Amino acid sequence: MDIYQGDSGQPRNGREGIRTFGVEEELLLVDPAKGEAVPMAGALLDLYVRPLEASAGPVLTAEFQQEMIEVVTPPHSTLAGLQADIIAGRAIAGQAAEDVGVRVAALGTSPLPSDPHPVRLRRFAAMVEEYGLTAREQLTCGTHVHVAVESPEEGVAVMDRIRNWLPVLVALSANSPFWHGEDTGYASYRSQVWNRWPSAGPLDILGSPDAYHRLVHDMVSTGVALDEGMIYFDARLSRHYPTVEVRIADVCLRAENTVLLAGMVRGLVETAAREWRSGTAPAPVPTALLRLAAWKAGRWGLRGELLDPVTARPGPALSAVNALLQHIGEALEDMGDLQRVEDLTDELLRIGTGAVRQLEVLHRTGHLEDVVDDAANLTVGSEFEGLRKGSPGD
C-alpha cells in the first residue's frame, strides 16, 4: 500500500506536514445460510473490477487462504477521509461477495470449523510444505495500519518506541473468541494462532536501520523464514513503501473500531518520532515481557487486567487504555484527532469489543451460525450510517 504519492512529486506527508496513513482489513468469506468459511476469493476477484488509479478508492486483493480477501485503502491525511474509505471498502467487498453468492464478515477467526484452501501460488505451496499444520490452519483476519515515516532511521526509531504500547491494541481490537467451533476463553485467539509462526511477535530495541536489516537478513538466512515477506514482526518497515506497518491487531468487527485503531497507531508513530528527535530513549521493556503483555491482552481483551505499557505490572485494562491516550494525546491534538479518538474510545469501552459482541450473540441464541450472521450484518450494515456523516475529504 503506497502511503506516499509515488512519483507524482507530491510531498511525502499530507496536509500541513501531517503523516499520511492507510489500512488493510482482512475479511472472511462466509456461506450466507450455514455461516461456514467458503473458498470463494478466486471467483470474487475474477469478477471484481479494480480501479485504474491507486488513489481512486479502496481495492480488494487476495490473501493466503481462499476463504478471505483483503481490503486496502489509499493513503489519507485525515481520520475522516480514512473513515470514509474504510466504510466504502467494506461496502465494495460486501457487494463483490454478494455477486458470487457469499458474504463478508469482519471476524478475526471463523467461529465454525473450517478447512482452509491456500491460494494456488508456488510460494504458498512452499509455506504449506514447510510449516505443515500451522500453515494449513492459518485462517485468521487482522488489521494492518501503515503510517508514513520520513526515513528508515525514523522508522526504526519509531518501532523502538511503540513496541511496549502495541499489546494494548490487541485488547482494543479483540474479535476472535472462537476456534473450530469452540469458545477458546480468549478474547483474541487469532493472536495465539498467529504467533505460531516462528517469525511473529515483538522486536528487541534495535537502534538503527542497519541493525534491523541485519536481523531480517539473518532470520531469512536460517531458512526458518522462507523470505523477507515472512518476517511477521508486530511492527515492521514496509519492504515496498516508506512506512511503518503495525500488524498486531485483529480485524475489528465495527468500522468505527478500525477508525479508532488507525488513529491511535498514527498517534503512536508521531509521538515516537517526536521522542526520537528530542533524544528520549525507548522504554527498556524486555521483549519477553512484551510477549506476556500481548498474551494477557489476547486472553482478556478489555475485561481483565493488562500489563502496564511502561512498568509491565498488571493493572486494570482501563488504566492501560488511559495511559495510551495520555501518551499520544498531544500528537492527536496537533493532528485534530483527539476528540474523535476519545469519543470512539468511550464508545468502545461502553459497548465492548467484537469478542464481547460475538459471545453475547452466542449466549442469546445458542448458535454459532447466528454469530456469523450478526457479524456479517455489522461488517457492512446500517450501524455505520452515523459514520457516513463525517467529511470524507483530506
C-alpha positions as CSV (number, residue, x, y, z in Angstrom):
1,M,0.0,0.0,0.0
2,D,1.6,3.2,-1.2
3,I,1.1,5.7,1.6
4,Y,3.1,8.4,-0.3
5,Q,2.2,9.9,-3.6
6,G,4.7,7.8,-5.6
7,D,6.4,9.6,-8.5
8,S,3.9,12.4,-8.6
9,G,6.3,14.8,-6.9
10,Q,3.9,15.5,-4.1
11,P,5.1,15.9,-0.5
12,R,5.8,12.7,1.4
13,N,3.3,13.8,4.1
14,G,-0.2,15.1,3.7
15,R,-1.7,18.5,4.5
16,E,0.4,20.7,6.7
17,G,3.0,18.0,7.1
18,I,0.6,15.6,8.8
19,R,1.6,12.0,8.3
20,T,-0.5,10.0,5.8
21,F,-1.8,6.6,6.8
22,G,-3.9,3.8,5.4
23,V,-5.4,0.5,6.5
24,E,-5.6,-3.1,5.3
25,E,-8.5,-5.2,6.6
26,E,-8.7,-8.9,6.1
27,L,-12.3,-10.2,5.8
28,L,-13.7,-13.8,5.9
29,L,-15.9,-15.1,3.1
30,V,-18.8,-17.0,4.6
31,D,-21.8,-19.0,3.4
32,P,-25.0,-16.9,3.8
33,A,-27.0,-19.9,5.2
34,K,-24.5,-22.0,7.0
35,G,-22.0,-19.4,8.3
36,E,-19.1,-21.5,7.3
37,A,-16.0,-20.0,5.7
38,V,-16.0,-20.7,1.9
39,P,-13.2,-20.7,-0.6
40,M,-14.6,-18.1,-3.0
41,A,-11.8,-15.5,-3.2
42,G,-10.8,-16.5,-6.7
43,A,-14.3,-16.3,-8.1
44,L,-14.9,-13.0,-6.3
45,L,-11.7,-11.4,-7.6
46,D,-12.3,-12.7,-11.1
47,L,-15.5,-10.6,-11.3
48,Y,-14.1,-7.6,-9.3
49,V,-13.1,-4.6,-11.4
50,R,-10.1,-2.9,-9.8
51,P,-9.9,0.9,-10.0
52,L,-7.5,2.2,-12.6
53,E,-5.9,4.7,-10.3
54,A,-4.5,3.6,-7.0
55,S,-5.8,6.8,-5.3
56,A,-9.4,6.2,-6.6
57,G,-10.5,4.4,-3.5
58,P,-10.2,1.1,-1.6
59,V,-9.3,-2.0,-3.6
60,L,-9.7,-5.7,-3.0
61,T,-6.8,-8.2,-3.1
62,A,-6.2,-11.9,-2.5
63,E,-4.8,-13.3,0.7
64,F,-3.1,-16.6,1.8
65,Q,-6.4,-18.5,2.0
66,Q,-9.2,-18.6,-0.5
67,E,-11.7,-18.1,2.4
68,M,-10.6,-14.5,2.8
69,I,-9.9,-11.3,1.0
70,E,-8.1,-8.1,1.9
71,V,-9.5,-4.5,1.6
72,V,-6.8,-1.9,1.1
73,T,-7.4,1.8,1.5
74,P,-5.4,4.5,-0.3
75,P,-3.4,6.9,1.9
76,H,-5.1,9.7,3.7
77,S,-4.2,12.7,5.7
78,T,-7.3,12.9,7.8
79,L,-9.1,10.5,10.0
80,A,-12.4,11.5,8.4
81,G,-11.1,10.6,4.9
82,L,-9.7,7.3,6.0
83,Q,-13.0,6.6,7.8
84,A,-14.9,7.1,4.6
85,D,-12.7,4.7,2.7
86,I,-12.9,2.0,5.4
87,I,-16.6,2.1,5.1
88,A,-16.6,2.2,1.3
89,G,-14.1,-0.7,1.2
90,R,-16.4,-2.8,3.3
91,A,-19.3,-1.9,1.1
92,I,-17.4,-2.8,-2.1
93,A,-16.3,-6.1,-0.5
94,G,-19.9,-6.8,0.5
95,Q,-21.2,-6.2,-2.9
96,A,-18.5,-8.3,-4.6
97,A,-19.2,-11.1,-2.2
98,E,-22.9,-10.9,-2.9
99,D,-22.2,-11.1,-6.6
100,V,-20.8,-14.6,-6.1
101,G,-23.3,-15.8,-3.6
102,V,-21.4,-15.3,-0.3
103,R,-21.0,-12.6,2.4
104,V,-18.0,-10.9,4.0
105,A,-17.6,-10.9,7.8
106,A,-15.1,-8.9,9.9
107,L,-14.1,-11.8,12.2
108,G,-10.6,-12.5,13.5
109,T,-11.3,-16.2,13.2
110,S,-14.1,-18.4,11.9
111,P,-16.5,-19.3,14.7
112,L,-17.4,-22.5,12.9
113,P,-15.0,-25.3,12.0
114,S,-13.2,-24.7,8.7
115,D,-10.9,-26.5,6.2
116,P,-8.9,-23.6,4.6
117,H,-7.7,-23.8,1.0
118,P,-4.5,-21.8,0.2
119,V,-4.4,-19.7,-2.9
120,R,-2.7,-21.6,-5.6
121,L,0.7,-19.9,-5.7
122,R,4.1,-21.6,-5.6
123,R,5.1,-19.5,-2.6
124,F,2.0,-20.5,-0.6
125,A,2.5,-24.2,-1.5
126,A,6.1,-23.9,-0.2
127,M,4.7,-22.5,3.1
128,V,2.3,-25.4,3.5
129,E,5.0,-27.9,2.8
130,E,7.4,-26.3,5.3
131,Y,5.1,-25.3,8.1
132,G,2.5,-28.1,8.0
133,L,-0.5,-27.6,10.2
134,T,0.5,-24.1,11.2
135,A,0.0,-23.0,7.5
136,R,-2.9,-25.3,6.8
137,E,-4.9,-24.0,9.7
138,Q,-3.9,-20.3,9.2
139,L,-7.3,-18.7,8.6
140,T,-7.2,-15.6,10.6
141,C,-8.0,-12.0,9.8
142,G,-6.1,-9.0,11.1
143,T,-5.9,-5.2,10.6
144,H,-2.7,-3.7,9.4
145,V,-2.1,0.1,9.7
146,H,0.6,1.8,7.6
147,V,1.9,5.2,8.7
148,A,4.3,7.3,6.7
149,V,7.9,7.9,8.0
150,E,10.5,10.3,6.7
151,S,13.4,7.8,6.6
152,P,14.4,4.3,7.6
153,E,16.2,5.9,10.6
154,E,12.9,7.4,11.7
155,G,11.1,4.2,11.0
156,V,13.3,2.1,13.2
157,A,13.3,4.8,15.9
158,V,9.5,4.7,15.8
159,M,9.4,0.9,16.1
160,D,11.8,1.0,19.1
161,R,9.4,3.4,20.9
162,I,6.0,2.0,20.1
163,R,6.7,-1.7,20.9
164,N,5.6,-1.5,24.5
165,W,2.3,0.1,23.6
166,L,1.2,-2.4,21.0
167,P,-0.3,-5.1,23.3
168,V,-3.0,-2.5,24.3
169,L,-4.1,-2.5,20.7
170,V,-4.6,-6.3,20.9
171,A,-7.1,-5.8,23.7
172,L,-8.9,-2.9,22.0
173,S,-9.3,-4.9,18.7
174,A,-10.0,-8.3,20.3
175,N,-12.5,-10.0,17.9
176,S,-11.8,-13.8,17.8
177,P,-13.1,-15.8,20.8
178,F,-13.9,-18.9,18.8
179,W,-11.8,-21.5,17.1
180,H,-13.0,-24.6,15.3
181,G,-16.5,-24.3,16.8
182,E,-15.3,-23.9,20.4
183,D,-15.2,-21.0,22.9
184,T,-11.5,-20.6,23.5
185,G,-11.7,-18.5,26.6
186,Y,-9.6,-15.9,24.8
187,A,-10.8,-12.5,23.6
188,S,-8.3,-12.7,20.7
189,Y,-7.5,-16.3,19.8
190,R,-6.2,-15.0,16.4
191,S,-3.2,-13.6,18.3
192,Q,-2.5,-17.0,19.7
193,V,-2.8,-18.7,16.3
194,W,-0.8,-16.0,14.6
195,N,2.1,-16.3,17.0
196,R,2.7,-20.0,16.0
197,W,4.6,-18.6,13.1
198,P,8.3,-18.7,14.1
199,S,9.0,-15.1,12.9
200,A,6.0,-13.5,14.6
201,G,5.9,-11.3,17.7
202,P,7.6,-8.3,19.3
203,L,11.1,-7.0,18.4
204,D,14.0,-6.1,20.5
205,I,15.1,-2.4,20.6
206,L,17.4,-2.2,17.5
207,G,18.6,1.4,17.3
208,S,19.3,1.7,13.6
209,P,18.2,0.6,10.1
210,D,21.5,-1.4,9.8
211,A,20.6,-3.5,12.8
212,Y,17.1,-4.0,11.6
213,H,18.2,-5.2,8.1
214,R,20.9,-7.4,9.6
215,L,18.3,-9.1,11.8
216,V,16.0,-9.6,8.8
217,H,18.8,-11.0,6.7
218,D,20.0,-13.3,9.5
219,M,16.5,-14.6,10.0
220,V,16.0,-15.4,6.3
221,S,19.5,-16.9,6.2
222,T,18.5,-19.5,8.8
223,G,15.9,-20.9,6.3
224,V,13.3,-20.9,9.0
225,A,11.7,-17.8,7.4
226,L,11.4,-18.5,3.7
227,D,11.8,-14.9,2.6
228,E,11.6,-11.4,3.9
229,G,7.8,-11.4,3.4
230,M,7.6,-13.9,6.2
231,I,9.1,-11.6,8.7
232,Y,6.0,-11.1,10.8
233,F,7.0,-8.7,13.5
234,D,4.3,-6.9,15.3
235,A,5.6,-3.7,13.6
236,R,7.9,-3.7,10.7
237,L,9.3,-1.5,8.0
238,S,7.4,-2.0,4.7
239,R,9.5,-3.6,2.1
240,H,7.8,-1.6,-0.7
241,Y,6.9,1.8,0.8
242,P,8.4,4.2,3.3
243,T,6.0,3.3,6.1
244,V,5.9,1.6,9.4
245,E,3.3,-1.2,9.3
246,V,1.6,-2.1,12.6
247,R,0.1,-5.6,12.2
248,I,-0.7,-6.8,15.8
249,A,-4.5,-6.2,15.8
250,D,-7.5,-8.4,15.0
251,V,-9.7,-7.2,12.2
252,C,-12.3,-5.1,14.0
253,L,-16.0,-6.1,13.9
254,R,-17.2,-2.5,13.5
255,A,-15.8,0.0,11.1
256,E,-15.6,2.7,13.8
257,N,-13.2,0.4,15.8
258,T,-10.9,0.3,12.8
259,V,-11.0,4.1,12.6
260,L,-10.1,4.2,16.3
261,L,-7.2,1.8,15.8
262,A,-5.8,3.7,12.9
263,G,-6.0,7.0,14.8
264,M,-4.2,5.5,17.7
265,V,-1.5,4.0,15.6
266,R,-0.8,7.3,13.8
267,G,-0.7,9.0,17.2
268,L,1.8,6.4,18.4
269,V,4.0,6.8,15.4
270,E,4.0,10.6,15.6
271,T,4.7,10.6,19.3
272,A,7.6,8.1,18.9
273,A,9.1,10.3,16.1
274,R,8.9,13.3,18.3
275,E,10.6,11.4,21.2
276,W,13.4,10.3,18.9
277,R,14.0,13.8,17.6
278,S,14.1,15.1,21.2
279,G,16.5,12.4,22.3
280,T,14.1,10.5,24.5
281,A,15.3,6.9,24.8
282,P,12.9,3.9,24.2
283,A,11.3,2.3,27.2
284,P,13.6,-0.6,28.1
285,V,10.8,-3.2,28.5
286,P,12.3,-6.7,27.8
287,T,10.9,-8.5,24.7
288,A,10.0,-11.5,26.9
289,L,7.7,-9.2,28.9
290,L,6.1,-7.8,25.8
291,R,5.2,-11.4,24.8
292,L,3.5,-11.8,28.1
293,A,1.7,-8.4,27.7
294,A,0.4,-9.5,24.3
295,W,-0.7,-12.8,25.7
296,K,-2.6,-11.2,28.5
297,A,-4.3,-8.8,26.1
298,G,-5.3,-11.6,23.9
299,R,-6.6,-13.6,26.8
300,W,-8.8,-11.0,28.4
301,G,-9.3,-8.1,26.0
302,L,-10.7,-5.2,27.9
303,R,-12.5,-7.4,30.5
304,G,-9.5,-8.2,32.7
305,E,-6.1,-6.9,33.7
306,L,-3.5,-5.7,31.2
307,L,0.2,-5.2,31.8
308,D,1.1,-1.5,32.2
309,P,3.0,-0.4,29.0
310,V,5.8,1.2,30.9
311,T,6.2,-0.9,34.1
312,A,4.9,-4.2,32.8
313,R,3.0,-4.7,36.0
314,P,-0.7,-5.9,35.9
315,G,-3.5,-3.4,36.4
316,P,-7.0,-2.6,35.2
317,A,-7.4,-2.6,31.4
318,L,-8.9,0.9,31.7
319,S,-5.7,2.2,33.2
320,A,-3.6,0.9,30.3
321,V,-6.0,2.4,27.8
322,N,-5.9,5.8,29.6
323,A,-2.2,5.6,29.7
324,L,-2.1,5.1,25.9
325,L,-4.4,8.1,25.4
326,Q,-2.3,10.3,27.6
327,H,0.8,9.2,25.9
328,I,-0.4,10.1,22.4
329,G,-2.7,12.9,23.4
330,E,-0.5,15.8,22.3
331,A,0.1,14.3,18.9
332,L,-3.6,13.6,18.4
333,E,-4.5,17.2,19.4
334,D,-2.0,18.6,16.9
335,M,-3.4,16.4,14.1
336,G,-7.0,17.3,15.0
337,D,-7.9,13.7,16.0
338,L,-8.0,13.9,19.8
339,Q,-11.8,14.5,20.3
340,R,-12.7,11.8,17.7
341,V,-10.3,9.2,19.2
342,E,-11.6,9.9,22.7
343,D,-15.2,9.6,21.6
344,L,-14.5,6.4,19.8
345,T,-12.6,5.0,22.8
346,D,-15.5,5.9,25.1
347,E,-17.9,4.2,22.7
348,L,-15.8,1.0,22.5
349,L,-15.5,0.9,26.3
350,R,-19.3,1.3,26.6
351,I,-20.4,-1.4,24.1
352,G,-17.4,-3.7,24.2
353,T,-15.1,-5.3,21.7
354,G,-16.1,-7.6,18.8
355,A,-15.3,-10.6,21.1
356,V,-17.8,-9.3,23.6
357,R,-20.4,-9.0,20.9
358,Q,-19.8,-12.5,19.5
359,L,-20.1,-14.1,22.9
360,E,-23.3,-12.1,23.7
361,V,-24.9,-13.4,20.4
362,L,-23.9,-17.0,21.2
363,H,-25.3,-16.7,24.7
364,R,-28.5,-15.2,23.4
365,T,-29.1,-17.6,20.5
366,G,-27.1,-20.7,21.2
367,H,-25.9,-20.9,17.6
368,L,-22.6,-20.0,16.1
369,E,-24.3,-19.5,12.8
370,D,-26.1,-16.6,14.3
371,V,-22.7,-15.2,15.5
372,V,-21.5,-15.2,11.9
373,D,-24.8,-13.7,10.6
374,D,-24.6,-10.9,13.1
375,A,-21.0,-10.2,12.2
376,A,-21.8,-10.1,8.5
377,N,-24.6,-7.6,9.2
378,L,-22.3,-5.4,11.3
379,T,-19.5,-5.5,8.8
380,V,-21.4,-3.6,6.1
381,G,-24.6,-2.9,8.0
382,S,-26.7,0.1,8.9
383,E,-25.0,0.7,12.2
384,F,-22.4,2.6,10.2
385,E,-24.8,5.2,8.9
386,G,-23.8,7.7,11.6
387,L,-20.2,7.4,10.5
388,R,-21.0,8.4,6.9
389,K,-21.9,11.9,8.1
390,G,-18.2,12.7,8.6
391,S,-16.4,14.6,5.9
392,P,-14.6,12.3,3.6
393,G,-12.2,14.9,2.3
394,D,-8.5,15.3,3.1
